Structure formats: C-alpha cells, structure tokens
Amino acid sequence: MDLPRIFALRESSHRVHNPFTPDKLAVLGRALRLAPGTRVLDLASGSGEMLCTWARDHGVTGTGVDISTVFTEKARARAAELGVADRVAFVHGDASGHVSDEPVDLAACVGATWIGGGVAGTVELLARSLRPGGLMLIGEPYWRREAPDRRTAEAVGGGGEFHVLPELIERFGELDYDVVEMVLASEDDWDRYQAAQWLNLRRWLDAHPDDELAGEVRAELTTGPARYARYRREHLGWGVFALMAR
C-alpha cells in the first residue's frame, strides 16, 4: 500500500504537497485561533508540515495518516527536527478508512478529497472523528471562472468535478456546514508548488537515465510546463476552507 513512485519523485523537495506555501500554512493556523492542546486528525497528511508546525507554533497535538511510506517517514523526521515528536504521530495507512478512536477538535483533509470519493464523502468521513462543535478543514481546487471549453477542462484535470468558488462554498452549505474561514492560494503559490516539481524531476532524470520511469518523467518534462502555463495557472484556484456543522 503506497503511492506510485512518480508522486514522491515530483514532490521530493516539497514540505507542503499542495499549492500552499509554509507562510500560507502559518496564516491558516493563526486564522483558526488554535488553542494549546487542540486535538487534530489530519487525513492524507503528506510530509506532516501542517501538524508539525502547528504543534510547534500553537501547541496542538494529533495524528496524521498517509498512504505514502516516503512522506510518512519525512513527516516523522520533521516532527523530530522541530522537537514535537512527543505531541504528534504519523501513521502509514489508508486514510480513506480512518476514523479516530476518540473525537478530535479539528479534523482535516487538505488537498485529497479523493479519499472520500469527493467533497461530500470526505466531509462525512471527517465528521465521524470530529467532536460536536469542532472544526473541519477541507482543501480543494476550484475554477477561478468557468472552463471555456472541454479541452481546457480535460487539460486542467477534474473535469466537471470542480466548482467555481461561490458554488463550492454553497456546496458546503448544502452539506449543512458553515464556512467560517478560508485561505486561498495565489498564482505564485501555484508556481512554487508546480514549477518546483520540474526541477525535482529533471535532477532525478539526470541521475537515473536508465530507470524504468525515465520515459514517463521525460514526457512530463517535455509537455508539463507549457500545459501548466496555458491551462492550470490561469483557470484553477485552490484553497483551504474551515467548516462548522450547523
């Protein structure tokens, strides 16, 4: 049980596996006014930057669950580096079926709503671990404006699954949740997330020209940057939304 190797190669230098900088992650933590001792469950926690830095900066405790062995080990190393390994734990496992043994104060899935089959399923999954009155975090892409044609929708990815921002916020309301905070990615945040992948891939390819993934990596480097500049950068937004049940 693991992610395909290509995912770890693309984001080998990333601490945050979304178009979100560490500064934006810090802004989000401050915006939520996290109290010391806040119990957090982070599903699809990646390299653990959110839990680790919030444990350091706000005194939260909690657990992260991720299917990637590479990212889980990076998360544990990050916790040790920041001196918070006694407050946060990282589990290698399938986040799509994970429910906390005890209710938590904050349940999060930041950028991986595929674990619940989409927004609605992920909200339902997180709710199973969340105490009454607790906070839920969902990180999700959205259209900055309606895709002008099918080619753009297919090139960006997600097709008809994404909403424009007002519709995404309304979707949370339809699920009986209030949006109580949000922090949105900028084009520069997207650049730092996406463009950093190209350097990771090129350096890996130069060092492993005969690897079985070399052809796939070369193809991605050949077409990916222009496709990103032409479609995703202009059309796709991304944000983290804090929700509370009505």
N, C-alpha and C positions, 0 to 999 in steps of 0.2 A: 504494500500500500504506500504509494508515493506519487508525487507529481512527475510528469515526463521531464527528462533531463533538460530539455530546451528551456523550460521555465526558470530553472535555477541558473542556467548559463546567462540568460538575458539579464537577470536581475542580481547577478553575483556581487555587485558593488552597492546594491540598494539596502538601506536600512528600513525604508518605507516602501512597500510594494504596491503603491498607488500613486496617482499624480498629486501628491501631497508632500510638501517639504517638512523637515523637522520643525521649522518655525511655525508652520500652519498647525502641526500637531500640538505644539505648545499653546497656540492661540485657542485651539479647541478645548484643551484641558482647563485653561483659565476661564473660558466662557461657561463651562459647565459648573464652575464653583465647587470643585470636588473637595469633600471634607476628608481629613485623615481617617484612615480605616475603611473607606469606601470599598466594598467588595465588588470585584469586576470579573466578568466572564467574557473573554474575547475569542470568538469562534473564527477560524481561519486567521490566526494571529500572525502568520508570517514570521519575520525575524524579531518580533516582540518589542518593537520600538515604542509602541503606544503604552503597553503595560509597564515596561521598564522605566521609561522617562517619567510617567505619571506616578509610579511608585517613588522615584527619587524626588520629584518636584512637589507632589501633593500627598504622599503618604498612603496611596491606595494599596490594596492587596488584591491578589486574584490569580486566575488561571487562564492560560492561553492554550488553544488546541489547534493544531495544524497538521495537514496530511504530508507535508514535505519534511523529510528527515534532515535535509540540508538546512532549511530555515529554522527548524526546531532547535538544532544544535547551535545555530547562530544566536537564537533568542536566549538560550541558556548561557552562552558566553557573554552576551550583552548584559544579562542580569548580574553575572559575576563582576563584570567590568564596572558597573555602576554601583555595586555594593548592595543590591536589592534582592539577591537570591533567596533570602530568608522571607521575603514578602510576596514573591511571585513564582509561579511554577509553570512549566511548559510541557505539554503532553503531545506526543506524536500519536495522532489518531484521526479518524474521520469525523470532522466537525458536524457533518450533516445529521448525525445521530446523537450528538452530545447534549445531555441535559445535566445541569449542576445537581449535586447531591443535596445542597441546601440553597434556598433562594438567595440571589445576589442583588446588590443595589443598582448595578449597571450591567446590562447585557449588550454586547456589541458584535456586529458583523460588518466590518469596514472594507467594502470592495469585493465581496464574494457571495452575493446573494444566490448564486447558483447552488449553494449548499442546501437551500430550501426550495429549489425549483423556481426562484424568482422572489420578488419583494414580499408578496403575501405569505408565501410559505416560510420565508426566513423570519418575518415578524412573528408568525405563530410559533416557530421553533424557539426563538429567543424568549418569548413570553412564558414558556414552560420553565425557565430558570429564573425569572425576574420576580422580585417581591412586589406586592401591591404598592403602587406609588413610585416605583423605581423608574430609572431612565433607560431607554433603549437607544442605541446608536446604529444607524444604517448608513453605510457608504455606498453610493450608487451613481452610475452615469446618467446623464440626461441630454436631450437635444437642446442646444442653445437656440435653435429655431428648427422648424420642421425640415426634414431632409427634402431637398428639392426634387430628388428622383430616386428610383430604386438602386441605381448604380452607386450613388453616394451612401445609401443605407447599407448596402452589402459591403462596400469598401470600409466603412466605419466599423461594422460588426454590430450585432444586436438587433438589426432589422426593426421589426415592429414592436420589439420588447421595450424599447426606451420611450420615455415621455419627454415633452418639453417641461421645463422647470415648474410652471404653475400646475400642470397636470400631475406631475409626480407628487407635489405637496398635497394636491386634492386626493390623490390615491391613498396617501397615509390617512387622510380624514375618512375616506370610505372604509378603511380598516379599523376605524374608531380610535384613532390616535391623534393627539395634537402635536404639531411641530413646535417645539419650544426653543430650539436653537438650530443654527446651521452655519457651517463654514465651507466656502466653496473654493475650488481650485481655480487658478488663473491659467492663462496660456503659458506663462513662464513656468508654472508648476508642471504642466503637461510636458514642456520641453525638457525639464530636468529629469523627469521620470522616463520619457520615451527616448530622448537622444542619448542618455547615459547607457541605454541598452545596446546601442550600436557600437560604442567603444568596447563594452564588455564582450560583445560577440566578435568584433574584429580581433581583439587581443587573443581571445580563445582560439579563433581560427588560425591565426598566425602560429600559435603554439601547438595546434593539433590538426595539421592539414590532412592527415590520413584517417581521422576519426570517422566513424560511421555517420555522424551528424554533420560532417563538414559540408556536404552538398546542401542540406537544408539551411544551414547557417549562411552559406554563400548566397543562396537565393533570397533569404530575408534581407541581407545587407544590400543586395542589388536593387530590390524594389521597395523595401520598407520605408526608408526615409522620405522618398518622394510621395508615397501613398499617405504617410502621416501628414506631411505638409499640405497636401492637396485636399484631404478629407477630414481626418480626425481633429487636427489642430483647430480648424475653423468651426466645425459643426458640433463637437462633443464636449459637454461640460461634465463636471464631476463634483460631488460634494458629500459631506457627512451631515446627517440630519439627526437631531436629538428628538425623541418622541416620548410622550407620556400617554398612557391609556386614559380614555375619557371615563 
